Amino acid sequence: MRVRAFAKRNMKELFRDPLTLFFGLGFPLALLLMMTLIQRNIPVHVFELDTLAPGMALFGLTFMALFSGLLLAKDRSSAFLARLTASPMTASDFLLGYLLPLLPMAVGQSVICLGAAVALGLPLSWNLPAAVAALIPSALLFIALGLLCGTLFNDKQVGGMCGALLTNVTAFLAGIWFDLSLMGGEFKSFAYLLPFAHGADAAKAALAGEWAALPGHLLWVSAWAAALMALAVWLFRRKLTEQ
């Protein structure tokens, strides 16, 4: 009950800043539209919707890190969390309270992004819900990243790290704009050590119905998400102890 009450409060806080939420949703859609228009006017196949749409859906999830990180960092700076240390809530309860309102928001964002791709010409199929489901581990990954940054940094630092830095790093290392092989084998090998390319490939495989490729990508992303969440819980517990 205490986690549910805290999650409800966090949902209200998220919707207090509709401009940020609108930008987080609208920017990936604007990029999807722009690249689709570019593809229609060039003779080579670069931004095909069947690979671009899942990548853009993953790119949109990077804003979940920004939302979770800013919310946690602002609560820390306002001493709101310090007052809540008198409650029986644990570090896991706090972070779960931040995660719960963001997860359905992330799923909704993926649905809207893929739905926009259908409106732009992506064939409608039963694989679309599978692609949304394949993006859930990536959503958890970015939320965990945001909570980790919100635990360590203030809101201005979180804005820089989870805003411009994380979105650009994800775009390049996930191969959203280009095939990772174009950067060379070493770059591709490094990119696949991180979870972003696996998250994009999982969504692409689900949309294409390539079910055999899904488990490996999903397990890699899930392992990273679990590790980052565990680290965030541990560091957050230390912060609460210090307070």
Disulfide bonds with the S-S distance in Angstrom:
none
